Amino acid sequence: MKSFDVDKARSEESHSLGEFLDLYNQNLPIDYTSATVALLEEFKTAHPAIFKSSHGTWSLGAHRKQVMDWLQLAPFRAGQ
């Protein structure tokens, strides 16, 4: 029988923008840009398709890596 995967459950859980912001910034590597509410709202506006199936909520599994990549590829956002 397969045991319960805590990490998988955590990554699939839906979060509000504020909850996701806190979780995203936890244990973030030092050389990565921290997220802000303004940056996450900009990301969501720029990528509406990835929020359709989640009804506008955020999850670590679906969005964290994409936010990391987006912030790293646009260094001008780091000053916000």
N, C-alpha and C positions, 0 to 999 in steps of 0.2 A: 504494500500500500504506500502511496506517495505521501510524504510528509508536507505539512503546510509551509509554504515558502514566504517568509516574512518580508524579504526584500522585494519579491514580485508583487505582493499585495500592496506594499508601500508605494511602489512605482506606478501602480495602476489606479490608486485612489484619486478621486477628483478633489480639487482644491479651489478655493476662491483665489483671486489675484493676490491678495495680501498673504494668504497662507503659502501659496507657491513662492512668492517673493522671499519669505523667511526660509523656506526649505531650500530654495535655489542657492541662497547665499551661505547656507550652512556648509562648512567644510569645503568651500570653494578654493581651488588652488590659488596661491598668492598672485600668480601672474595673470589671472583671469579677471575680467571686468565684472564688478558686482552689478547686480540688477537694481533698478529703481522702478517705482510704479510707472513713471513716465516712459521709461524704456520698454517695459513690458506692454504697456498700452500701444506704443509705437509698433512693437513686434506683432501684436495681435492684429493691428490694422493692416500691416504689410503682408500678413499670412493668414487671411480669413479661412482658407480651405482646410487648414489643419485643426480648426476649432469646430467645424461643422458636426463631426461625429461626437464631440464631447459636449455639445450644447453650450459652448462658451466657457466651460470650466477648464482648469489647468491640471495636468498630471506630470509627475516627474518623468515617467516613462515616455510620454508622447512629446513633451516640450523642452525638457531641460537641455538635452544635447543640441537641439536646434537653436535655442536661445544662446547657448555658449558659442556655437559657430557663428551665429549672426552678430553677436557682440564683438567677437574677435576679428571678423572680416570688415568691420566698420569702426576703426579706431577713433574716428571723430566723435563717436557716441560716448566715449570714456569720460569726456569732460563734463557730461551732463550731470 
